[in-house]
Structure formats: C-alpha cells, structure tokens
Amino acid sequence: MKIAVTGANSSVGRNLLGHVTEEGDISVIAGVRSESAAASLPVSPKITARIISYDDVGELAKAMEGASCTVHLAGILIESRASTYENANVAATAAVVEASQRAGVQHIVLISVLGANPGSRNRFLRSKGEAERIVADSGISSTILRTPILLGPGTAGADALVGLATRRRARLLGGGRNKMRPLDVDDLSRAILHICETPLEGASIHELVGPESIAYRDLLTRVAGLLGCSLSIGTIPLWMAKSGAAITSRLRGGGISPTVIDVITRDEAVQLNADTELGISLTPLSVTLEKILTEKAQAI
Ligand SMILES: NC(=O)c1ccc[n+]([C@@H]2O[C@H](COP(=O)([O-])OP(=O)(O)OC[C@H]3O[C@@H](n4cnc5c(N)ncnc54)[C@H](OP(=O)(O)O)[C@@H]3O)[C@@H](O)[C@H]2O)c1
C-alpha cells in the first residue's frame, strides 16, 4: 500500500516516516517544499521524497499518483511573512484536496487541532476549522484527527519544556495553569497508519488526546525534577503577554501573537477520546517524558 504525506519534514511527518521504515507494508511519497527539507527525511527504500508546491495542483496530483491515502500534515500555528494561516492552513489544504481528487486517492487524513471551528473568533482555530470543512466536503472519504499539544523527541513542545526546565527561573503565560492532555507523537503516528490501513467510510472527526490531564506548570516541574534541576516558576499575566505580542507580531509580520497565546493557554479537554476506536493504546506520560529526556541526553 502506498500513501502520500504532505509536510513530510514536519515533526509529525518525520516521526510517521520513522514508523513506516520500522513496521508494516506501507510505502510513502513524502511531499516537502525544498531540497533541504528532503535531506532531513529518514532514508529508506520505502520512502520517496518529492519536492512539491501547493501552488501547482497539477504537479501535486502527479506526485500523488498511485497513493490510496493522503496524510495532510502541512500546517502552522506560528505565522511568518511567508506563511500565513490563509496560505499554509487553508489554501494548502484546498490544493491537497483537489490534487487528491485528480490523483484518485481514496481517503484523506487531516491532522487538525482541538477547538478547530470555522466559526471561531481565533484566527488559527478558524483556519483549521476551514481546512476541516474543505476535507470533509471533498467527496473523498476522510478522517480528521483533532489533537492537543504533541510530545516526543523532535517536537517543538518537548524542546520548549526541556529549554524551560533547565533554567533556574521560568515565567509562564498565566502562570502555566492551563490544563493540557499531551499526546505522544508515536501514538499519533500509529493512529494515522491504522487509519490508512483500515479507513472508515464517509467523513469523520475524532479527538485524540493523551492519557493524563496536567497543568503546564506541573508538567514543567515534573520535567525539571527528572532532570535534577531546581526551578522556580513565575507568572507573566496574559494581558501583558498579549499586548506585547500584538506589537511584536505586527512589526515582524508573524511570531508569537495574541492568537497564538490564546491557543497555547487554553485548557485542552475532550468529550470522547478516540484511542480505542483508532486501535491504539496510549503511551503513559511518564514514558513519553523518558523518551524525550533519553533523546536529549544522547544528543549532548
Ligand atoms: N506540534 C503540535 O503540538 C501540534 C498540535 C496539534 C496539531 N498539530 C498539527 O500537526 C501538523 C504537523 O505539525 P508539526 O508541529 O509537526 O509541524 P512543523 O514541524 O511545525 O512543520 C510545519 C510543516 O508545515 C509546512 N509549511 C509551513 N508553511 C507552509 C505553507 N505556507 N504552505 C505549505 N506548507 C507549509 C512546513 O514546510 P517547510 O519546512 O517547507 O516550511 C512543514 O512541513 C500541523 O498541521 C499542525 O497544525 C501539531
């Protein structure tokens, strides 16, 4: 079986390709936007890197030929002058859907985010909701996975945690009191491959979160403890962070904005976790943290 993965050089993409090289009978067309991104992919006879552009649907469709499933990972939380929510989250999804239709792909998997909603007042959540709608209305059967913060070696979430935990003092947005349900990125990759192998009919949306609910400040304290670091946690009031971010993000044309702050300080909660339905058993948070710290220790 062959699948096409967009944003294959993303942290989720590289993890997914790692799983593909180790298990099962799946080969991958790994779509990336540059030679340097292609060079960052795992090397395996099961993986064929293709340089793609989301502005050229015809070429995108050609790249996807032979794939039965598209896994659409390309997407951003933090905007830059070149990558906006409109082009990276919405227009790229529209291009991928049209290319999948032309290439005769039978199923699309979209990685979305908890709280995605085309009617949201938050620009990021709105763009992810619009992407969901484009996929769900495509006429191709689809599975949308709404996920929380992802943790595991190579994720931005893990890098931020370890970076903060190794300081003597960290000041957290709103004191880090927001509750999270971190999902191990290996669990997400397993769920994606399970869906590709046994796709459901029609369009469905699932929320997939990790097994433990924990406040960010407690998660950070736990990581600091595992590293043997003593950390004092202070607070940056949200109003202050957002007014600073409003100015800097406007000047820079991107970066941390009030929109991003609202997303990363929300409580992550779900009605029904899709782990059982998606055929995965969730990795305990303690095991995820061990994996992150082992990888960091090996990198030193
Ligand atoms: N990481 C998390 O905690 C988390 C949580 C919930 C949902 N997700 C979702 O999971 C997916 C993967 O996330 P990630 O954190 O692994 O991503 P990532 O490492 O930040 O990589 C982002 C990917 O998006 C591509 N991209 C950036 N701007 C683009 C544009 N204008 N047009 C098309 N592609 C563009 C990047 O390509 P270049 O390298 O060429 O720029 C890269 O492949 C995303 O859709 C994200 O929203 C992630």
The ligand as an SDF file (V2000), in Angstrom:
LIG
                    3D

 48 52  0  0  0  0  0  0  0  0999 V2000
    3.0890   20.0740   17.0590 N   0  0  0  0  0  0  0  0  0  0  0  0
    1.9550   20.0770   17.7560 C   0  0  0  0  0  0  0  0  0  0  0  0
    1.9570   20.1080   19.0300 O   0  0  0  0  0  0  0  0  0  0  0  0
    0.6380   20.0190   17.0270 C   0  0  0  0  0  0  0  0  0  0  0  0
   -0.5500   20.0230   17.7750 C   0  0  0  0  0  0  0  0  0  0  0  0
   -1.7820   19.9340   17.1110 C   0  0  0  0  0  0  0  0  0  0  0  0
   -1.8220   19.8550   15.7280 C   0  0  0  0  0  0  0  0  0  0  0  0
   -0.6590   19.8640   15.0250 N   0  0  0  0  0  0  0  0  0  0  0  0
   -0.7480   19.8030   13.5450 C   0  0  0  0  0  0  0  0  0  0  0  0
    0.0600   18.7410   13.0500 O   0  0  0  0  0  0  0  0  0  0  0  0
    0.6290   19.1120   11.7760 C   0  0  0  0  0  0  0  0  0  0  0  0
    2.1410   18.9410   11.8590 C   0  0  0  0  0  0  0  0  0  0  0  0
    2.6030   19.7720   12.9200 O   0  0  0  0  0  0  0  0  0  0  0  0
    4.1550   19.8670   13.2720 P   0  0  0  0  0  0  0  0  0  0  0  0
    4.2570   20.5830   14.5730 O   0  0  0  0  0  0  0  0  0  0  0  0
    4.7880   18.5400   13.1150 O   0  0  0  0  0  0  0  0  0  0  0  0
    4.6440   20.8530   12.1120 O   0  0  0  0  0  0  0  0  0  0  0  0
    6.0670   21.5560   11.9680 P   0  0  0  0  0  0  0  0  0  0  0  0
    7.1410   20.6670   12.4640 O   0  0  0  0  0  0  0  0  0  0  0  0
    5.9740   22.9310   12.5220 O   0  0  0  0  0  0  0  0  0  0  0  0
    6.1820   21.6760   10.3640 O   0  0  0  0  0  0  0  0  0  0  0  0
    5.3040   22.5010    9.6470 C   0  0  0  0  0  0  0  0  0  0  0  0
    5.1360   21.9430    8.2430 C   0  0  0  0  0  0  0  0  0  0  0  0
    4.2610   22.8170    7.5190 O   0  0  0  0  0  0  0  0  0  0  0  0
    4.9310   23.2440    6.3270 C   0  0  0  0  0  0  0  0  0  0  0  0
    4.5520   24.5990    5.9600 N   0  0  0  0  0  0  0  0  0  0  0  0
    4.8900   25.7730    6.5760 C   0  0  0  0  0  0  0  0  0  0  0  0
    4.3900   26.8140    5.9040 N   0  0  0  0  0  0  0  0  0  0  0  0
    3.7170   26.2960    4.8540 C   0  0  0  0  0  0  0  0  0  0  0  0
    2.9800   26.8710    3.7870 C   0  0  0  0  0  0  0  0  0  0  0  0
    2.8390   28.2150    3.6540 N   0  0  0  0  0  0  0  0  0  0  0  0
    2.4210   26.0490    2.8720 N   0  0  0  0  0  0  0  0  0  0  0  0
    2.5570   24.7190    2.9860 C   0  0  0  0  0  0  0  0  0  0  0  0
    3.2540   24.0930    3.9620 N   0  0  0  0  0  0  0  0  0  0  0  0
    3.8160   24.8930    4.8810 C   0  0  0  0  0  0  0  0  0  0  0  0
    6.4150   23.1650    6.6640 C   0  0  0  0  0  0  0  0  0  0  0  0
    7.1640   23.1010    5.4740 O   0  0  0  0  0  0  0  0  0  0  0  0
    8.5740   23.8900    5.3480 P   0  0  0  0  0  0  0  0  0  0  0  0
    9.5330   23.1650    6.2660 O   0  0  0  0  0  0  0  0  0  0  0  0
    8.9020   23.7790    3.9170 O   0  0  0  0  0  0  0  0  0  0  0  0
    8.3230   25.3090    5.8150 O   0  0  0  0  0  0  0  0  0  0  0  0
    6.4550   21.8700    7.4760 C   0  0  0  0  0  0  0  0  0  0  0  0
    6.4480   20.7400    6.6340 O   0  0  0  0  0  0  0  0  0  0  0  0
    0.2090   20.5730   11.5140 C   0  0  0  0  0  0  0  0  0  0  0  0
   -0.8910   20.5830   10.6510 O   0  0  0  0  0  0  0  0  0  0  0  0
   -0.1910   21.0710   12.8940 C   0  0  0  0  0  0  0  0  0  0  0  0
   -1.1710   22.0920   12.8550 O   0  0  0  0  0  0  0  0  0  0  0  0
    0.5610   19.9360   15.6300 C   0  0  0  0  0  0  0  0  0  0  0  0
  1  2  1  0
  2  3  2  0
  2  4  1  0
  4  5  1  0
  4 48  2  0
  5  6  2  0
  6  7  1  0
  7  8  2  0
  8  9  1  0
  8 48  1  0
  9 10  1  0
  9 46  1  0
 10 11  1  0
 11 12  1  0
 11 44  1  0
 12 13  1  0
 13 14  1  0
 14 15  2  0
 14 16  1  0
 14 17  1  0
 17 18  1  0
 18 19  2  0
 18 20  1  0
 18 21  1  0
 21 22  1  0
 22 23  1  0
 23 24  1  0
 23 42  1  0
 24 25  1  0
 25 26  1  0
 25 36  1  0
 26 27  1  0
 26 35  1  0
 27 28  2  0
 28 29  1  0
 29 30  1  0
 29 35  2  0
 30 31  1  0
 30 32  2  0
 32 33  1  0
 33 34  2  0
 34 35  1  0
 36 37  1  0
 36 42  1  0
 37 38  1  0
 38 39  2  0
 38 40  1  0
 38 41  1  0
 42 43  1  0
 44 45  1  0
 44 46  1  0
 46 47  1  0
M  CHG  2   8   1  16  -1
M  END
$$$$
